[in-house]
Amino acid sequence: MADGQRSARILALVAEQAARRGSRVDVIDVCTAAVSILPVGGAGISAMSRTRDSSPLCSTDGISERLEELQLALGEGPCVDAFALGEAVLAPDLRVGEVRDHWPVFASAAVEAGAGAVFAIPLRIGAISPGVLDLYAVAPGGLSAGELADAMTFADAAALVLLDGAQGELGGYRAEIDQATGILTEQLGVGVEEAFVRLRAHTYAEGRRLAEVAADVVAHRLRLPLAPDPD
């Protein structure tokens, strides 16, 4: 399946889930849509950061909720590795010795919670990675190439929704948001991730859209204040 066709199909599934809830698209709709077509029992998304506390955002069921909490609390698991590496981390069988050696606490706890396999896909827009999509299956088993491609497209959709809070509308603004983030790294003297956190925080404080604020930064209509020095 061509990438464009895959993306269109998945965005339609996500929009359908939102329509069923009677609300605009949110990350829970991405998770629910993923569970509807992939061979998994549940899905969850956590907001991840190297400079701020990470936190679970949503989950489709009790097991996925537990898996999100476990990984963030323990600091180990596919979700943690996927964010650190910036690439998908697949654990098709949590019971094998190699997996238990790598995640000694999480692997046992995840199996006890009811998961046999976990697949973690980082959310990414350019250089920005705001979190990770986690999928779990009750029984051990991997994803086919097509299923993995679908999972990665769901992660892309989640990134779009998470960064701009809308139905994938951010797609046309990716370059501008990346450019605005780069400008802020120079203006504020911070790293890329902290610059994006500051950009998003200003967006929320002003009650505006991320794409609009990014456009103002790029056009030099907006300059964010430097963070106050700690006491």
N, C-alpha and C positions, 0 to 999 in steps of 0.2 A: 504494500500500500504506500502511495506517495505521501511525503510528509504533510503536504497541504491538505490532502484528504483526511489523513489521520487527525490532524489538528482540528479540522472543521467538525469531524464526527465527535470528537471528545468534547469540544466546546459546546456542541449541541446537547450532549448528554448532561453536562454540568448545568447548562441553562434550564434543561428540563427538570432537574432536581430542585432548582431554585423556584421554578414555577409551581411545583407541587407544594413547596413550603409557603408560597404566596409572598415571596420576598426577593430582593435583589440577590445576585450571586454572592456567596460567601465561601470560605475555604471548606466548610462542612459539606457543601454541595460537591466539591471536587472529590472529597473522600468517599461520599456516598455513591457518586457516579463510578469511581474506580472499583469499588466493591461489586457494583452491579455487572461489570463485564470481565473482571479479572478473576482468576482462580484463587481468591483470598477470602479470609473470613472477616477482615476488618481493616480499617485504615485510620491513621492519625497524623496530625501535623504539629510540629513544635517550632516555635520561633527560636532561632539560634543566633548567638552573637559571641564574638571573641572579647568584647569589651563590656557587655552588660549581661545580667542574669538571663539565662534561657528559660523558656516556659512552654508548657503544652498549650496549643491553641484549640484543638478540637479532636474528637475521636468518634468513631461510629458505634462503638460498643465498649463493654467493660474491659475486655481483654486488651484492646488497643489503647484504652485509657491507661491501663496498668503498665503497658509496655513503654508508653511515653514517659510516665512518671519514673519508672525504674531507671531508664537510661539517663535521664537528666539528674536524678538523685545520685546514681552510682558513678556517673561520668564515664561509662563504658557501654558499648553496644554498637550495632550497625548505624544507628542515628548519629551517634557521636563521631564515629569514624567517617561517615559520609560527609558530614559537615567539615571535618578537619581536612579531608583529602580532596573535597570538591568533586567527588565522583560516586557513582552508585556502589553500594556495598550489599552484597547478596549472601544470605546465610540460609541455604535451602534445607539444612538439617541442623538444628540447634543441639542435637544430642551427640554429634561426633566429637571425638577427642580434640581435634584441632580447634574447633569452635569453642569448646569448653576451656581450653588452654588460653585462648585469646581473650575471651570474656568470662573469666572464671565465676564471677558472681551473677552477672546478667543472664548468661545462658541457662543456668539452673533455675533461676527465678522466672525466666520467660517460659520455660517448659512447664514449670509448676503453675503458671498463670493460665496455661492452655494453648501456647503457641508451639508449633513444630518447626516453623520457618519464618524468617523476617527478611524483608527487602527494604532497604533505605535508599531514597533518591533525593539528592540535594535540590533545593529550589534555587534557581539561578537566573538572574537578569544581568547579562554582561559580567562585570566584575563583582556584582552585588549578590550575596547569598543570604537571604533572610531566614532560612529555615530548612527543614527536611520533611519529606513525605515518607511515612513508614507504612508498610503493608505487611500483614501477617497471615499465615495460613495455619490451620489447625494441624494438618498432617504435613510431614516433611515432603519437599518436592520443589523443583525449580520453576522458573518462568521460561517460556519459549522466547525466541528472538522477537517475535511479534508482540508478545505480552509485555516484554521488557520495554519495547519501543512505546507501547501504550502507556506503561507506568511512567516513563520519562516525560511523555507528553502531558500526562496528568500533573506531574510536578511542575512543568512549565506553566500550565494553567493556574496552579495554586500560587506560583510566584507572581503572576500577573494580578490575580485577585488580591493577594496579600499586600503587594506594594501600592496598589492604587484603589483597592476596595471596590472594583467594578468588574464588569463582565468581559475581562480580557481587553479592555479599551487601551491598556497601556502599550500594547504592541507597537503602535506607531510612534511612541515616545521614548523607546528604550535608549536610543542614542543620545537624546537630549538629557535624560536623567543621568546617564553615565557621564556626560559632559559636565553637568551641573555638579555632580559629586566630585569630579576631578578638580573643578574650579574651587570648591570648598576645601579640598585637601590643602591647596596652596594658601587660600585666604585664612584658614583657621589653624594651619600647621598641625593637622591631624592625619591619621590614616584613612584609607578609603571607607572602611566600615564605619568608623566614627563619623566621618563626613556625611555618610548616608543617614545614620541615626539622627544627626543634627538636622538634616534636611527634612526627614520625615517628622521629627518632633515639631519643627516650625510649622509644617503643614497642618498637623493636628491642632496646634495651638491657635492657628488662624482660621481653622474650619474650612480650608481650601482643598483643592485637588493637588496631588503630588505633581502631576504633569504641569499644572499651571505655575506652581512655585519653582519647579525646575526651569521652566521657560524664563521666568523673571531673573533667576540667577544667571543663566546663560546670557541674557540680554543686558546684564548689569543694572537691572532695575531694583535688585534686591541684594543686600549684603548682610549676611547673618552676623550678629555680634559675637565677639570672642567669649569663650566660657570664662566665668570669673575664676580667679586664682583661689585654690582652697585655703582655708584659714590655717 
